[in-house]
Amino acid sequence: LKLQFLYFIERQMGANMEDKLESMWTLWYEKREQTKQHQLTEKEWDSSIRKIGGFETLEGFFLYYSNLQRPSALAKQTSYYLFRGELKPTWENYPDGGHWTVSLSKSFEPTQLDRLWEQLAFALIGEEFNSPHLVGAVLSVKKDCTTVSLWSDKDKTKFSIGDNLRSVLNLGLNVLVEYKTQAESIKDATGRGGEAYVIKTPNIRAGDGVSPPAMDLAVDTDVPEEDR
């Protein structure tokens, strides 16, 4: 982790080693009661989430990050939120946006999960998505799986953000993802059940000296309904 920290500073901030980030970011923590079977009311959700803290520098980020439980150690019905600015991460605060969601299987290794969240956090605060409209990410440990979501404040930017999903998260080929607008989530009171896509990248043999083209995001009409 220390080596990645030093590498990140050198790569993102340059030789002057300045530690100021381009944006202010806030970490949030949510813990839901596992006994509740219904969709949370606004009051219930508001009481389940709390602000961990905000930061504008790399030192500030690591002050919080180094003291947080790793995702693999989180209890079920628990989530981390890393969001630009200080707005509470609610659908209502980003009504014109949407979110990509990747569902990770139960067989996903704990170390892989921790590494994925760490890579995503670095990518966010380091502006690797190259979009001010990417407002945050959510990691949620649910009863049946773990999900990772990327939120935007403009629906029209969904493909430019989705284009970076595979490379930033190192997910591999033919990964099923979902996209849903915040307006749809507000309407049906759930962030799940979005439009299903499969990230597809043409096969390129090692040693060809050719970089893979930008990935194609195409609706996968063969995805079973229960997998959506």
C-alpha positions as MATLAB code, in Angstrom:
seq = 'LKLQFLYFIERQMGANMEDKLESMWTLWYEKREQTKQHQLTEKEWDSSIRKIGGFETLEGFFLYYSNLQRPSALAKQTSYYLFRGELKPTWENYPDGGHWTVSLSKSFEPTQLDRLWEQLAFALIGEEFNSPHLVGAVLSVKKDCTTVSLWSDKDKTKFSIGDNLRSVLNLGLNVLVEYKTQAESIKDATGRGGEAYVIKTPNIRAGDGVSPPAMDLAVDTDVPEEDR';
ca = [
       0.000    0.000    0.000;
       2.836    2.397    0.819;
       4.495    1.735   -2.552;
       1.210    2.360   -4.366;
       0.768    5.584   -2.404;
       4.233    6.836   -3.437;
       3.705    5.773   -7.032;
       0.340    7.519   -7.124;
       1.793   10.780   -5.825;
       4.614   10.730   -8.355;
       2.316    9.904  -11.251;
      -0.597   12.208  -10.444;
       1.076   15.175   -8.795;
       4.384   15.346  -10.642;
       7.859   16.152   -9.420;
       6.758   18.959   -7.123;
       4.952   16.357   -4.965;
       1.996   18.630   -4.275;
      -0.716   16.798   -2.397;
      -3.749   18.917   -3.311;
      -6.498   17.009   -5.116;
      -8.545   18.528   -7.936;
     -11.747   18.101   -5.930;
     -12.870   17.771   -2.364;
     -14.141   14.252   -1.539;
     -16.225   12.780    1.268;
     -16.358    9.263    2.681;
     -19.665    7.921    3.983;
     -20.607    4.708    5.801;
     -23.991    2.993    5.772;
     -25.163    0.173    8.008;
     -28.681   -1.163    7.551;
     -30.550   -3.323   10.017;
     -30.535   -6.876    8.665;
     -33.949   -7.523   10.201;
     -35.667   -5.023    7.880;
     -37.198   -6.726    4.839;
     -38.882   -3.684    3.276;
     -37.461   -0.771    1.284;
     -36.153    1.847    3.692;
     -38.104    5.039    4.158;
     -36.231    8.309    3.702;
     -36.050    8.727    7.484;
     -34.742    5.180    7.995;
     -32.103    5.590    5.290;
     -31.041    8.969    6.663;
     -30.439    7.400   10.064;
     -28.483    4.478    8.569;
     -25.783    6.574    6.856;
     -23.151    8.748    8.486;
     -20.361   10.935    7.267;
     -16.878    9.618    8.013;
     -15.081   12.753    6.854;
     -14.036   14.953    3.958;
     -10.603   15.593    2.465;
      -8.903   17.664   -0.225;
      -5.413   16.156   -0.070;
      -3.810   12.742   -0.402;
      -2.768   12.897    3.235;
      -6.388   13.509    4.165;
      -7.505   10.528    2.118;
      -4.983    8.200    3.736;
      -5.830    9.491    7.202;
      -9.283    7.971    6.748;
      -8.516    5.092    4.384;
      -5.776    3.561    6.500;
      -8.130    3.376    9.502;
     -11.148    1.904    7.720;
     -12.069   -1.765    7.660;
     -11.281   -3.383    4.340;
     -14.382   -4.272    2.279;
     -13.788   -8.005    2.771;
     -14.208   -7.508    6.531;
     -17.496   -5.609    6.326;
     -20.707   -7.138    7.632;
     -23.637   -7.733    5.300;
     -25.935   -4.786    4.620;
     -22.992   -2.402    4.886;
     -21.755    0.132    2.338;
     -18.943    2.589    1.722;
     -19.534    5.738   -0.323;
     -16.774    7.928   -1.783;
     -18.288   11.069   -3.316;
     -17.120   14.342   -4.772;
     -18.039   17.350   -2.622;
     -20.230   17.241    0.466;
     -23.656   16.378   -0.939;
     -25.198   13.338    0.730;
     -25.139   10.436   -1.773;
     -28.836   10.203   -2.578;
     -30.591    9.717   -5.911;
     -32.507   12.931   -5.254;
     -29.294   14.963   -5.124;
     -28.340   13.772   -8.635;
     -31.728   13.589  -10.404;
     -30.269   14.023  -13.902;
     -27.646   11.313  -13.504;
     -27.427    7.560  -13.273;
     -25.240    4.735  -12.053;
     -23.362    1.732  -13.418;
     -23.458   -1.350  -11.174;
     -21.217   -4.394  -11.239;
     -22.342   -7.414   -9.190;
     -19.521   -9.562   -7.851;
     -20.133  -13.249   -7.218;
     -19.756  -14.909   -3.836;
     -16.645  -16.652   -5.163;
     -14.861  -13.310   -5.568;
     -11.725  -13.547   -3.435;
     -11.543  -11.202   -0.397;
      -8.140   -9.861   -1.465;
      -9.533   -9.159   -4.943;
     -12.421   -7.209   -3.443;
     -10.087   -5.111   -1.291;
      -7.808   -4.436   -4.257;
     -10.733   -3.489   -6.498;
     -12.048   -0.905   -4.016;
      -8.559    0.487   -3.519;
      -8.021    0.804   -7.278;
     -11.385    2.486   -7.670;
     -10.697    4.954   -4.857;
      -7.349    5.900   -6.419;
      -8.980    6.257   -9.833;
     -11.655    8.570   -8.449;
      -9.510   10.987   -6.489;
      -6.847   10.854   -9.221;
      -9.464   11.806  -11.857;
      -8.596    8.792  -14.031;
     -12.114    8.755  -15.460;
     -11.492   12.247  -16.879;
     -15.023   13.383  -16.159;
     -16.229   15.978  -13.643;
     -19.646   14.341  -14.030;
     -18.478   11.187  -12.256;
     -19.555   12.091   -8.748;
     -18.791    9.005   -6.724;
     -18.672    5.295   -6.096;
     -20.464    2.893   -3.770;
     -19.365   -0.506   -2.505;
     -22.227   -2.458   -0.958;
     -22.004   -5.803    0.818;
     -25.471   -7.266    0.359;
     -27.034  -10.516    1.516;
     -26.577  -12.280   -1.814;
     -23.568  -10.529   -3.363;
     -21.321   -7.465   -3.288;
     -21.917   -4.637   -5.732;
     -19.784   -1.740   -6.902;
     -21.511    1.281   -8.428;
     -20.292    4.412  -10.201;
     -22.563    7.454  -10.076;
     -22.771   10.383  -12.484;
     -24.718   13.629  -12.335;
     -25.503   13.628  -16.084;
     -27.162   10.681  -17.807;
     -25.693   11.722  -21.174;
     -22.178   10.902  -19.924;
     -22.959    7.259  -19.147;
     -21.007    5.725  -22.048;
     -17.942    7.926  -21.632;
     -17.778    6.797  -17.998;
     -18.703    3.206  -18.814;
     -15.904    3.110  -21.371;
     -13.376    3.137  -18.522;
     -15.042    0.503  -16.365;
     -13.153   -2.568  -17.509;
      -9.696   -1.007  -17.556;
      -9.954    0.858  -14.236;
     -11.530   -2.022  -12.329;
      -9.574   -4.705  -14.219;
     -12.725   -6.786  -14.587;
     -11.749   -8.819  -17.653;
     -13.937   -9.594  -20.645;
     -17.665  -10.223  -21.066;
     -18.622   -8.800  -17.677;
     -22.292   -8.169  -17.037;
     -23.072   -4.670  -15.782;
     -26.241   -2.651  -15.295;
     -27.066    0.984  -15.881;
     -29.988    2.786  -14.313;
     -30.933    6.447  -14.156;
     -31.453    8.056  -10.775;
     -34.930    9.116  -11.907;
     -35.829    5.435  -12.405;
     -34.386    4.557   -9.018;
     -36.419    7.296   -7.347;
     -39.544    6.035   -9.102;
     -39.272    2.381   -8.100;
     -37.261    2.893   -4.869;
     -34.344    0.626   -5.766;
     -30.981    1.015   -7.431;
     -31.102   -2.520   -8.847;
     -32.805   -3.806  -11.975;
     -31.203   -1.499  -14.525;
     -30.623   -2.139  -18.210;
     -28.191   -5.032  -18.691;
     -25.015   -4.595  -20.725;
     -21.996   -6.757  -21.432;
     -18.544   -5.214  -21.718;
     -17.053   -6.702  -24.867;
     -13.482   -6.354  -26.115;
     -12.223   -8.092  -29.297;
      -9.516  -10.712  -28.779;
      -5.992   -9.415  -29.423;
      -3.060  -11.764  -29.181;
      -0.153  -10.887  -26.942;
       2.817   -9.684  -28.920;
       0.770   -8.197  -31.756;
       1.881   -4.732  -30.708;
      -1.687   -3.490  -31.018;
      -3.557   -1.772  -28.221;
      -7.121   -2.969  -27.606;
      -9.745   -0.600  -29.033;
     -12.221    1.178  -26.814;
     -14.642   -1.378  -25.462;
     -18.048   -1.768  -26.989;
     -20.988   -1.553  -24.623;
     -23.896   -3.405  -26.175;
     -27.204   -4.471  -24.652;
     -27.085   -8.215  -24.094;
     -30.512   -9.533  -25.004;
     -29.532  -13.090  -24.026;
     -29.091  -12.310  -20.332;
     -31.643  -14.335  -18.326;
     -34.233  -12.214  -16.563;
     -33.133  -13.423  -13.123;
     -29.585  -12.153  -13.811;
     -30.693   -8.615  -14.590;
];
